[in-house]
Amino acid sequence: MSKDKVPKTSVPEVNLDETLPHQISSPDFKGTGMKMEVPFVNEHGVVIGDSFYDSENSPLNNWSTDTDPEVMAGEEWVHPTNDIGWNTNMNRDLIEKKAPPKEAMLRHPTKDSSYGKD
């Protein structure tokens, strides 16, 4: 992750007692040793980790047939503690039970294995 992330103070707090109550399947970080991190603004001026996904500069709000999806690739688009990937059973076990995954990672070219987990 980029070291130049700047917390945005006008973004409301999204965690409550080290949990993400607005995401039904999100993990409980309390007592895990992993500290919830605040949202940040990436180098494109997009707020990451606020769960609103509604930044004015976001490619999602400025999408067209000419937009290359690769513009949203990379670590600068992923929040370390408020990311949809935490909502999978495998990743919840990683944080809550400190248990390595039993399953192999699924990387399917046309199926989104996390669909409907938010």
Phi and psi in degrees as GROMACS dihedral restraints (atoms count N, CA, C in turn):
[ dihedral_restraints ]
;  ai    aj    ak    al  type     phi  dphi    fc
    3     4     5     6     1   -68.4    20    10
    4     5     6     7     1   137.7    20    10
    6     7     8     9     1   -78.5    20    10
    7     8     9    10     1   -12.3    20    10
    9    10    11    12     1   -95.9    20    10
   10    11    12    13     1    25.8    20    10
   12    13    14    15     1   -67.3    20    10
   13    14    15    16     1   134.0    20    10
   15    16    17    18     1  -114.1    20    10
   16    17    18    19     1   116.0    20    10
   18    19    20    21     1   -60.0    20    10
   19    20    21    22     1   140.1    20    10
   21    22    23    24     1  -101.0    20    10
   22    23    24    25     1   113.1    20    10
   24    25    26    27     1   -73.1    20    10
   25    26    27    28     1   -19.7    20    10
   27    28    29    30     1   -83.8    20    10
   28    29    30    31     1    -4.1    20    10
   30    31    32    33     1   -83.7    20    10
   31    32    33    34     1   128.3    20    10
   33    34    35    36     1   -65.5    20    10
   34    35    36    37     1   152.5    20    10
   36    37    38    39     1   -60.2    20    10
   37    38    39    40     1   133.6    20    10
   39    40    41    42     1  -108.6    20    10
   40    41    42    43     1    -4.9    20    10
   42    43    44    45     1  -114.0    20    10
   43    44    45    46     1   154.1    20    10
   45    46    47    48     1  -133.3    20    10
   46    47    48    49     1   112.9    20    10
   48    49    50    51     1    54.4    20    10
   49    50    51    52     1    44.8    20    10
   51    52    53    54     1    63.2    20    10
   52    53    54    55     1    30.0    20    10
   54    55    56    57     1  -131.3    20    10
   55    56    57    58     1   169.4    20    10
   57    58    59    60     1  -118.3    20    10
   58    59    60    61     1    81.2    20    10
   60    61    62    63     1   -63.2    20    10
   61    62    63    64     1   -19.8    20    10
   63    64    65    66     1   -79.2    20    10
   64    65    66    67     1    -7.8    20    10
   66    67    68    69     1  -116.9    20    10
   67    68    69    70     1   110.3    20    10
   69    70    71    72     1   -57.8    20    10
   70    71    72    73     1   -34.4    20    10
   72    73    74    75     1  -105.0    20    10
   73    74    75    76     1    14.1    20    10
   75    76    77    78     1   -74.0    20    10
   76    77    78    79     1   152.5    20    10
   78    79    80    81     1   -74.5    20    10
   79    80    81    82     1   163.1    20    10
   81    82    83    84     1   -99.7    20    10
   82    83    84    85     1   112.1    20    10
   84    85    86    87     1   -83.9    20    10
   85    86    87    88     1    -8.2    20    10
   87    88    89    90     1   -61.7    20    10
   88    89    90    91     1   128.0    20    10
   90    91    92    93     1    76.4    20    10
   91    92    93    94     1     8.6    20    10
   93    94    95    96     1   -93.2    20    10
   94    95    96    97     1   -12.5    20    10
   96    97    98    99     1    88.0    20    10
   97    98    99   100     1    -6.2    20    10
   99   100   101   102     1  -100.2    20    10
  100   101   102   103     1   121.1    20    10
  102   103   104   105     1   -86.9    20    10
  103   104   105   106     1   132.9    20    10
  105   106   107   108     1   -61.2    20    10
  106   107   108   109     1   136.3    20    10
  108   109   110   111     1  -107.0    20    10
  109   110   111   112     1   148.9    20    10
  111   112   113   114     1   -75.1    20    10
  112   113   114   115     1   158.3    20    10
  114   115   116   117     1   -59.6    20    10
  115   116   117   118     1   156.1    20    10
  117   118   119   120     1  -136.7    20    10
  118   119   120   121     1   164.4    20    10
  120   121   122   123     1  -104.9    20    10
  121   122   123   124     1   122.5    20    10
  123   124   125   126     1   -80.5    20    10
  124   125   126   127     1  -179.9    20    10
  126   127   128   129     1   -65.7    20    10
  127   128   129   130     1   -12.3    20    10
  129   130   131   132     1   -95.2    20    10
  130   131   132   133     1     2.8    20    10
  132   133   134   135     1    80.9    20    10
  133   134   135   136     1    21.2    20    10
  135   136   137   138     1  -104.8    20    10
  136   137   138   139     1   131.1    20    10
  138   139   140   141     1   -74.2    20    10
  139   140   141   142     1   127.5    20    10
  141   142   143   144     1  -116.2    20    10
  142   143   144   145     1   128.4    20    10
  144   145   146   147     1    97.2    20    10
  145   146   147   148     1    11.2    20    10
  147   148   149   150     1   -96.4    20    10
  148   149   150   151     1    -4.8    20    10
  150   151   152   153     1    69.2    20    10
  151   152   153   154     1     4.0    20    10
  153   154   155   156     1   -94.9    20    10
  154   155   156   157     1   -29.7    20    10
  156   157   158   159     1    52.1    20    10
  157   158   159   160     1    41.8    20    10
  159   160   161   162     1  -134.2    20    10
  160   161   162   163     1    36.0    20    10
  162   163   164   165     1   -71.5    20    10
  163   164   165   166     1   139.8    20    10
  165   166   167   168     1   -55.7    20    10
  166   167   168   169     1   -38.2    20    10
  168   169   170   171     1   -86.0    20    10
  169   170   171   172     1    -0.9    20    10
  171   172   173   174     1   -65.2    20    10
  172   173   174   175     1   136.7    20    10
  174   175   176   177     1   -57.6    20    10
  175   176   177   178     1   -26.7    20    10
  177   178   179   180     1   -63.6    20    10
  178   179   180   181     1   -31.2    20    10
  180   181   182   183     1   -90.9    20    10
  181   182   183   184     1    -4.0    20    10
  183   184   185   186     1  -130.7    20    10
  184   185   186   187     1    30.1    20    10
  186   187   188   189     1   -73.7    20    10
  187   188   189   190     1   143.5    20    10
  189   190   191   192     1  -149.4    20    10
  190   191   192   193     1   176.5    20    10
  192   193   194   195     1   -66.2    20    10
  193   194   195   196     1   -16.1    20    10
  195   196   197   198     1   -90.6    20    10
  196   197   198   199     1    -6.3    20    10
  198   199   200   201     1   -75.4    20    10
  199   200   201   202     1   127.6    20    10
  201   202   203   204     1   -87.9    20    10
  202   203   204   205     1   118.9    20    10
  204   205   206   207     1   -57.0    20    10
  205   206   207   208     1   -21.5    20    10
  207   208   209   210     1   -62.5    20    10
  208   209   210   211     1   -18.8    20    10
  210   211   212   213     1   -61.2    20    10
  211   212   213   214     1   -21.4    20    10
  213   214   215   216     1  -106.1    20    10
  214   215   216   217     1    23.6    20    10
  216   217   218   219     1   -97.3    20    10
  217   218   219   220     1   147.9    20    10
  219   220   221   222     1   116.0    20    10
  220   221   222   223     1   166.3    20    10
  222   223   224   225     1   -64.5    20    10
  223   224   225   226     1   -24.4    20    10
  225   226   227   228     1   -66.8    20    10
  226   227   228   229     1    -9.0    20    10
  228   229   230   231     1  -104.1    20    10
  229   230   231   232     1     1.6    20    10
  231   232   233   234     1  -117.8    20    10
  232   233   234   235     1   129.1    20    10
  234   235   236   237     1   -91.0    20    10
  235   236   237   238     1   136.7    20    10
  237   238   239   240     1   -67.6    20    10
  238   239   240   241     1   -27.0    20    10
  240   241   242   243     1  -123.9    20    10
  241   242   243   244     1   -13.4    20    10
  243   244   245   246     1  -121.7    20    10
  244   245   246   247     1    70.7    20    10
  246   247   248   249     1  -129.0    20    10
  247   248   249   250     1   143.8    20    10
  249   250   251   252     1   -58.8    20    10
  250   251   252   253     1   -25.6    20    10
  252   253   254   255     1   -63.2    20    10
  253   254   255   256     1   -24.6    20    10
  255   256   257   258     1   -68.1    20    10
  256   257   258   259     1   -18.1    20    10
  258   259   260   261     1   -79.5    20    10
  259   260   261   262     1    -3.7    20    10
  261   262   263   264     1   -79.6    20    10
  262   263   264   265     1   150.6    20    10
  264   265   266   267     1   -56.7    20    10
  265   266   267   268     1   -40.9    20    10
  267   268   269   270     1   -60.4    20    10
  268   269   270   271     1   -46.3    20    10
  270   271   272   273     1   -75.2    20    10
  271   272   273   274     1   -31.4    20    10
  273   274   275   276     1   -62.7    20    10
  274   275   276   277     1   -42.0    20    10
  276   277   278   279     1   -61.8    20    10
  277   278   279   280     1   -36.6    20    10
  279   280   281   282     1   -57.5    20    10
  280   281   282   283     1   -43.3    20    10
  282   283   284   285     1   -88.8    20    10
  283   284   285   286     1   -44.7    20    10
  285   286   287   288     1   -80.1    20    10
  286   287   288   289     1   -37.8    20    10
  288   289   290   291     1  -106.5    20    10
  289   290   291   292     1    -4.8    20    10
  291   292   293   294     1    51.5    20    10
  292   293   294   295     1    39.7    20    10
  294   295   296   297     1  -108.3    20    10
  295   296   297   298     1   130.4    20    10
  297   298   299   300     1   -66.2    20    10
  298   299   300   301     1   150.4    20    10
  300   301   302   303     1   -64.6    20    10
  301   302   303   304     1   142.0    20    10
  303   304   305   306     1   -87.3    20    10
  304   305   306   307     1   -27.5    20    10
  306   307   308   309     1   -85.1    20    10
  307   308   309   310     1   157.3    20    10
  309   310   311   312     1   -81.2    20    10
  310   311   312   313     1   153.0    20    10
  312   313   314   315     1   -68.7    20    10
  313   314   315   316     1   136.2    20    10
  315   316   317   318     1   -98.7    20    10
  316   317   318   319     1   118.5    20    10
  318   319   320   321     1  -128.8    20    10
  319   320   321   322     1    88.7    20    10
  321   322   323   324     1   -99.2    20    10
  322   323   324   325     1   134.8    20    10
  324   325   326   327     1   -68.1    20    10
  325   326   327   328     1   -22.7    20    10
  327   328   329   330     1  -126.0    20    10
  328   329   330   331     1    -3.1    20    10
  330   331   332   333     1  -114.6    20    10
  331   332   333   334     1   134.4    20    10
  333   334   335   336     1   -97.0    20    10
  334   335   336   337     1   103.3    20    10
  336   337   338   339     1   -70.1    20    10
  337   338   339   340     1   -12.0    20    10
  339   340   341   342     1  -100.9    20    10
  340   341   342   343     1     3.0    20    10
  342   343   344   345     1   -57.6    20    10
  343   344   345   346     1   130.8    20    10
  345   346   347   348     1    80.7    20    10
  346   347   348   349     1    10.1    20    10
  348   349   350   351     1   -90.0    20    10
  349   350   351   352     1    -3.1    20    10
